[in-house]
Amino acid sequence: MSANFENKKLVVSEIEELAKNAKSIVLVDYRGLTVSQVTELRNSARNAGCVYKVYKNRLMKIAFENLGINFPATDFEGTSAVLFCQEDEVAPAKIALDASIKYGAIKLKSGYVTGKYYNTEEITALAKIPSREILLGQLVGLLTSPMRSLAVGLSEIAKKNA
């Protein structure tokens, strides 16, 4: 066997390892990004606990198929990069969407989140969901609102009777 074949097997096993432990995988088309933009994207992914990698389409397809992750063949056309995240289901989609808005060059292709395939529209909708902290803050606000209204009402009644 050639050294090139062995190198490809190593790359496939690296992709499999990243994908096996990932809660979320997002494929993007990075055509048109400059080197500095890609570096910025990698840094923002790293800061969010994600990994941004560029692999050959064929090797990604083989690795994902080995794990039973079935992306359509059209997702592996053109330039492709992948974002993996082991901690957060939404972070890779948010990073990719933010980069597409900021740079205008990157395009979301699809994703695989907690065992389910998401097409371009679905992964974009997932990226637009507010962060966990914001959702928890909104929930606390909703839960405390009735109590706050009751306290204000009782306070007004007390002022009126005084």
Secondary structure, DSSP 8 states (H G I E B T S, - for coil): --HHHHHHHHHHHHHHHHHHT-SEEEEEE-TT--HHHHHHHHHHHHHTTEEEEE--HHHHHHHHHHTT----GGGGSSS-EEEEESS-SSHHHHHHHHHHHHHS--EEEEEEETTEEE-HHHHHHHHTS--HHHHHHHHHHHHHHHHHHHHHHHHHHHHHH-
